[in-house]
Structures are given as C-alpha cells and as structure tokens.
Amino acid sequence: MVPPYLTVKILILTALYPPLSTHGHDNRCRQVVGALSKRGHQLQVLTSNHRAPPMGVLGEKGVYRQLQLHDVEDIECSLGVSYSATYKQERTHLQALYDRLDRFLPDVVYVWNMHGVSKSLLLSLQDHGTQIVYDLHRNWLSPHVFELDPWFTWWQRNQSLRSKCYQFFLRLIGSARRSLRHFPVGTVADLNLSNASICSESLRDDLVAGGLAIAASLPVVYPAVDTTHMLCKFAYQPARKFMWAGRLNASKAPGVALRAAIILKERGIDVSLDFYGMGKPTERRAMRNLIDASGLGDSVRMLGIRPGELISKYSEYDALLFTSCCNDPFPITPLEAMVSGLPVVLARDGGIEEITEDGETALLYDAGDAEALADAMVRMIDLEDGGRAMAKKCMANVQAQHSLDAVMPQIEALLSASISA
C-alpha cells in the first residue's frame, strides 16, 4: 500500500459536477475532491458540459467540462441510431480522456458516475493499463442500464436493415476492427471492479439481482458528508413545521407527503409543509397544481432552492419528511438533515434504512403509504421534547461514522490499493 504521506495524482471521471449537478452524490463528489486535496493529493475532474455557460464556471480550476451526456432531452436523438453521430461522440469523449491522461499523468482514475457517459471509456482505460477505482452509488452498472449505451446499442441492438448492412460493410473493409479497438464494445462483466466500493447493502443486493455477481464481494463504504459547514439545530419544540426536499418525480413520491398533510387536516391536526422541489418545469407545475387542488394552499408551499442552499434550511424546521419509494441506494438529503440535528421521518426504502433505527434515531414508515406517514408524523408531533433526544443520538452516530474525517481513510485505502496492485 502506498504510504498515506505520499502525494497521489487522481483524475475524477464523472457525468455531472457541481454547481451543475442533479443529485446529492454529485455534491458529495465535490466534497471528497476537496477532502483529498486537503490531504495532499493532486486532483483533476473530467466531467460533462451539461448546462455549462459559454464562459465556463467562474473561479473553477482543475475541472474540465468536455464530455456530453447522451441521456438528456435536448441531445441529438440519432445517437445509437446513426453510426456517424455515435462515432463522433465516442471519438470526442476518448480524445478528451486521453488528453487528460497525457497532460495530468494520474496515478489512478476515480470513476464516480458514468450515467449518460460513453461506457467505452472504461474499457479503453482498462486496455490502457490505467488503475481504476469505482464509487458505486447509482445503478448505472446494472447490466440492463449499462447496455443502453448508444455505442453498445448501435453494434449489438440496432435492428435496422440499413445499420446491419453498414456493419457488414465496415467489417468487410476493416473499419469495424479499428473502430472497436479504439472504442471497445463490451458488457459490465468485462470491467475489472476489484477496486470498487458500494454505497449500501441495498444497492449491492440490487446489482446482484440484476446480474452483476461481483457486487456481492464489494465492500460497503457508506457515504459521507462534510459536517464542517452544517448549521446545527439547537431549538426544539413539538413538531408542526415539516419540510420535504428532493426531485419532483414519482420515485421520490412528493405526493405521498402531500396526501399525508391532507389526512392530518381531515383528522383536525394542522401542520405546515414546505416543498423544496427540484425538477423539470412540467414537474414543478404539476406539483403546484396538486397543492392548489388539495385546499391546503395556506399551509403547504412550494419553494425554490439554489444548489448548496439546502443545508442552511434544515435548522428552520421541526422535521424532515423523506418519502422515496424507489429503493434509493443511499440518499444524501436525509443524511444531511441528520447531521444537522433535524429529526427525520423516513420511508423504509433503500440504503438509508441501514443506518437508522425506528424510534431511536428516526421514525420509519412503510414507503408509499400516506396513512402510515401521517401516523408517523403524529408520533413526531407527540414527542414532548420535539425529537431532541432522537435527533441528538442520530446526529452523534452520523458524525462519528459518516463524516468525511471518518470515511476518507477508507477511500484513501481503496485508491492506494489500486496503485500498489
């Protein structure tokens, strides 16, 4: 193992990087980059140009936004259908990657999130002999998701007669062999995942069930958050002011929280509920329509939030409602709330349940059940101390086990092990 005092050069490869991000794990990536840098390592980030302004991000150093996502609405629809369009994107991505490798000369590439990014890059890295470490916190390595890659799709799943004839022509003249040598087509089984960690037992089980057998042997390294900038909650009172935060889609189930508020109103219990919702304009409009139709416009609000601002809001509320029902591998929002000292009401869903205990560090309810959520909110309301004891115990556990200081040695060990292998 490389001694911890030696400087390691690390290239982060990820689909999205703050402030242009969509998930809490994107911000966690930036926090890990900052922590590794403070520990003396040299880092650069290669990520996508998704939503990047023409002049770039002001004050940003060491972040190269040169990749293009293929799973966004405004991307060219011919990817995976047109050989020339798909080949062009593969070539652009590989040139950007090799340019970083040649200029930065990293000791290891830390792959964070490849959702919507060319998967041939990973196979090319392996063929190049580059040491690779994976942080697995989403399901993009599930075989059925991995194989939605446009380059894989064009070679393996394109059923059009024209494409099949063109594939035959490319093989006949030798271009297919050259193209596939530079931009390999393979399955997730072709990846060497020996230096990978996984964010929860829940995701590990899902990946194994999806056909990725090696996931069963991967170590679980639970996500960490930066606790140094959190605004801790000090004042507690019987809960009446609830918050919800997340993406406004079916998997995060904001409607369950709204229905629970309606149920409490019908029981004669008045609460307030603020939604900090992120999503497409259509999703935000649909949620506002639901709120208007609920008759709770005086106590339920939809509020805007900028990236990074949510951590300043937790201390203003009595409890967080987390309603995910998608077997979320490990959500970051409730983890942040916990470390801020905010009591949480959690759906029994995914990895977050692995670090909580009902009645001891959080209140849990069956995911998707608005009646059960309403009952859990009543339990929270009935706590005479406003959930202080539960929140403080949870906060202590999370800070001890899920702070960056606690988790960084595990990440450094993975990085070092890959270099010495």
N, C-alpha and C positions, 0 to 999 in steps of 0.2 A: 504494500500500500504506500502511496506517495505521502510523505510526511506532511502534516497539516500546515506547516510553516512555509512550504514551497508554493510559489505562485502557479496557478493553473490557468491556462487560456481556454475560455469556454465560449462557444458560439451557441446562442439560444435560437432554435428554429421553431417558430410558432405562427399560427394563422392570424391572430389578432394581438395587438399590444397596445396598452393604454397610451394616451387617453382615448384612442379609437378602438373600443372594445365592446363586448356584448355580455360577458359573463364575469362573475366574481373571480373565477380562476384566472382570467386574463390579468386582473389587478394583482392577484396572488403571485403571478409570474413576475410582475414588475417588482414586487416586494422581495422575492427570492433573489432576483438580479441585484437589487440594492444591497441585500444582506451578504451575498457572495462577494460583491465588490468591496464592502467594508471589511471583509475578512481577508482582503489582499489579493483576490483573484482578478484577472482581466476578463472582461466580458464584452461581447457584441451581440446584437439581436438582428436576425433576419426575419422579417415578417411581411405581411401583405400591405398593399397600398389602399386597402378598402377605406373609403371616406377620407383619405388623406387630402388636406387642402393643397392647392397648387404650389404654394410656397413652403410646404412641409410643416412640421410641428416646431414651433419656436423653442429655442433653447435645448433641443434634443441632440444628444451626442451618442454615437455608437449604435444607433438604431437605423437599420436600412430597410425602408418600406418599398420593396421591389417585387414582391410576389403579387399574384392576382387570384382572388378567390373564385372558384367556379360554382359555388352554391348560393349565390345571391341573385336577387330578382333582375338586376339590370345587366347581368353578364350575358355575353353572346350565347344565344341558345344553340348554336351549331356545335359547341364543344361536345365531344363524344359521338357526333354525327358526321361532321366534316373532318377529314383527315388533315387538311392543311391548317385549319383553325386550331385543332387539338395539338398537332405537331408544333405549331408556332408557340403555343403557351408552354408546352413541355421544354422547348428549347430556351425560351426566355427564363423560365424558372431555373433550369440547370446552369445557365450562364451566370445568373445572379448568385447561386450557391457556390459554384466553383470560383467565382471572383472573390467571394468572402473567404473561402478556404485558402486561396493563393495569397491574398493580402494579409489576412489575420493569422494564418497558420495555427488554428486552435488545436489544443491537445485532445479536446472532446467536444462533440456536438450534443447539446442537451435538447432533446426533442420534447416539446411541450404540448403542442396541439396542432394536428395536421388536418383538422376538419375543413374541407373545402380547398385543400392544397394538394398539388400533384404527389401521389404516393410513390411514383418512380424515383423521386429524390431520395427516399430512404434506401431503396435498393441500390441506387447509384452510390450513396455514401458507403454502404457495405462493400460494394465492389471496389471502391476507392481505398478501402482499408481504414477508414476513419473510425475512431472509437465513438460509440453512440450510447447515450443513456436516455431512457424514456420516463417521463412523468405521465402516468395514465390516470386521467381524471374524467374522461369522457368516453363514449362508446365508439369512437371513430376506428378503433381496432377490431371491432366486431366484424367478422368476415363479410357479412351482407352489406355493411356500411363501407368497408374498405374497398369492396369491389364495385362501388358506384362511381369510382374514379373515372373521369372521361377517357383517359388513355387506355385503361383496362377495358372500359366499355367498348371502345372502338375496335379493339383487337379481339375481344373474347365474346362480346354480347351483341355486336352490331349485326342485325339480321337482314339488312337491306341487300338486295342483289348487287346493286352498284358498288357498295362497300366491299362485298365479298370478292367481286371481280377485281377491284382495285388492290385488295390484299394479295390476291393471286399474282397480279402484275408486279407489285412491289417485291414479292418473294422471287419472282422469275428474274428480275434484273438485279437482285441482291440488295436493294434498298431496305427491305424489311430487316434483314440481318444487321445492317449498320444502324438503323434506327433503334432497334430493340437492344443493341449493345449499349448505346448511349442512354436510352430511356427504357430501362427494363420493365417488362410486364410480369407481375407475379402476384401471389396471394399473400395474406398476412402470415401464413405458415412459413414463408420464405424469409421472414425477418428474424434476426437474432435478438431476442428480448431478454437475454441473460442478465443484462444490466438495466433492469426496469423496476420501478416501484408502482404500486397501485393504491389509489386513494381510500379504498374501503373494501371490506369483505363483500358488501353488496355488489359493487362493480365486478369484483373478481368472480362471484357466482354467475353474474350475467354474462361475462365474457366466456366463461367455461361452458355455460349452457348454449351460447351462440356458436360454439365450435373452436374456441381458442383454448386448447387444452393446457398450454404452457402457463396460462394465467393462474392456474391452481398453485403453482410453485413460487409465484411472485410475492415479495414481501409487501405488507401493508404499511405505508407511511402516511398517516393521516395528515390532511392539510394543516398548514399553519398560517396565522395572520400576524401582521405587525401590531403589537399591542402598545407601542410607544406613543401613538397619536390618537388613541381612543379617548373619547370624552366619557368618563365613567359616571354612572348614575349613582346619586347619593340619597335623594329623597324618594321615599316610597309611601304609597297610600293605597287603600282598597281600589282595585283596578276599575277604571271606567273609560280610559283613553287608550285605544288599541291602534296599532299600526300594521300595515301589510306592505311588503316590498318585494318586487320581482318583475319578471316578464309577464305581460298580459296575454298568456296563451293557455290552451287547455291543460297542458301538463303541469303548470303552476297553479291552476284552479283558483283564480281570484274570486270566481263566482261562488265558491263554497263559503268563503269568508263573508261575502255579502248576504248570502242566504242565512248564515248563522246570525248576523245582525238583525235580519228581518224576524227570525224566530225569537230572538230575545225581546224585540219590540212587542211581538204578539204575547209574550209572557209578562209584559209590563215592566221589563228591565231596559232602562235607557243606557246606551253606551255610544261613544263616538268611535269612528273608524276612518283612518286616513290611508288611502292607497297611494303608494309611491310606485307608479307603474311605468315600466319601460316596454316599448314595443312599436309596432307599425302604427301609422295614423289610423288605419282601419280598426286595429285592436283597441286603441285608446278611445276612439269614437264609440265602439260597441260597448266598452265598459262604462263610459259616461251615460249611454242610453240605459243600461241596466240600473245604474244608480238612480237616474231620473225616474225610471219606471217603478222603483222599489218604494217610493214615497218617503225615503229617508234622506232627502236632499239636505235637510237641516243638520244632520249628524254624521253623514258619510261624505267624504270629499275625495276627489282625485287631484293629487298634487304632482307638480313636475319636480324633477331632481336632476342635477348635473352629475357627471361621473366624479366619484370621490366624495360627494357631499353627504352621502347617506350616513356615514359614521358620526356626523355631527347631530343627527336626529334621534338616535336611539335613547339618549338620556331624557328626551322630552316626553316620552310615553310611559304608560304603565305596563304594557306587554306587547310582544310581537306575535302575530299570527303567521305561521308558516304552513301553507296548505298544499304543498306539492303532492302530486299523485302519479308521478312518472317513474318511480323507483330511482330517484335522483341519486347519482353516485356519491356526491358529497357536496351539499350546498354551502356557500360561503356566507350568505346573509345571516342565517341564524347563528353561525359561529361568531360573526362579528358582534351580534346582539348579546350573545352570552358573555363574551369577554368584556363588553361594556357594562355588564351588570343588569341588563334588561331581562326581566322574566320572559320566558318564551312558552308558547303553546304550539306544539309540533305535531304534524301528521306522522303517523307510523309509516315512514316511507324512506327507503334508501339508506345511505350511509350515516346520516346524522343521528339516527336512532341508536347506532352502535356506541355512541359516547354519551348517551343520556339515560336517565332512569326516571320513570314516571313518579312524580310526587317528591322526588329527591333533588333533581337538578332541572326538571322541566315538567310540564303537563303534556301528556300524549293523548292522541285520539286516533280513531281509525280513519285513514285517508279517504277523502271523498264524501264523508258522512257529515252533512251540515248540522244535523241534530246532535251528533256526538261532539262536534266542535262547539256548538252552543253550550252543551253541558260542561265542556272543559273551560269555557270562558266563565261560566258561573262558578266553577271551582276556583278559578283565579280571583274572581270578584269576592268570594267568601274568605279568602286568606286575610286574616286580620292584619298581618304585617305587610300586606301588599306584595307578597312574594319575595321579600327581602332575604330571608334565610335561604330559600331555594336558589335565588339568583346569586347570592354571595358564594354558596357552595359550588355552583356551576362555574362561576367566574374563576374561582381558585383552581378548579380542575382544568379548565381550558387554558388558563395562563401557564400552568405547570406542564401541560402536555402538548399544547397546540400553539404556543408562541413560537416565533421564528428562532429565538435562542434555544428552545428545546428541540426543534426539528432540524435545524441546519446541520448539526453533526451527522445525522443520518443521510442527508443529501450529499454532503461532502464525502462521506464514506462510499456512496454509490459512484460518484464521479471519480474518486481516486482508484477504486477497484477496477473501473473500466480501463484506466490508463495503464495500470500495472498488469492487466491481463495479458 
